[in-house]
Amino acid sequence: MSSEKIILGIDPGTTIMGFGIIKIVDKKMEFVLMNELILNKYDDHYLRLKKIFERTIQLIDAYHPDEIAIEAPFFGKNVQSMLKLGRAQGVAMAAGLSREVTITEYAPLKIKKAITGNGRASKEQVAQMLKSILKLKTLPKNLDATDGLAAAVCHFYNQGKINGGKNYSGWSSFVKKNEKRITKK
C-alpha cells in the first residue's frame, strides 16, 4: 500500500508570490507545479492581499495539499516592507487555515540550508539545486517560484522535525501557540 502526500510551498510577497507543489509517493518527491502570482500590476495593496488569498484558495481547492510550507518574513531594516510582507504571509496562512490545511513556517536561512547545505546560498544556487533534485528541464525567469518550491522541498526534508518551523493545524492551534501575542477582552 503506497502512501501519498501533497505539499504546497509558498514564498509570500506583495509584488510576486511564488509557489510550488510537490507530491510525495512512498517517501519519494515528485515535481507537480511551480509558478508565481504577479501582483505589481495592482496599485491597491488591499487588492493585492485579496488576490493572494484567492490564489491560495484556488491552489488548495485544485491540488488538495495535505500541508503548506511557507517562508517566514525575514527581519530587514525597512519596517514598512516587513509589515507588507507579514500581511502577505498572514493572508496566505489564513487561506490555508480556512481550509484546515496544516501550515509550517520556515525561516529563509533554514530553507536555503535544507536545499543547498548553505543558509547563505543565493536564489540562483537554490534554483539550480532544485533543478537537479527534481530533474526540472527549465527554470522560471523570476526565481520567486523556485523559492516557493524550495519551501515545499524543505518541508519534505524536515518531516517530523519541526525544530525551526512553526506548525499550525487550524485557527485553534494558531491561537493556542500564540496566546501571549493575543489580547483577550
Order of alpha helices (4+ residues) and beta strands (2+ residues): beta-beta-beta-alpha-beta-alpha-beta-alpha-alpha-alpha-beta-alpha
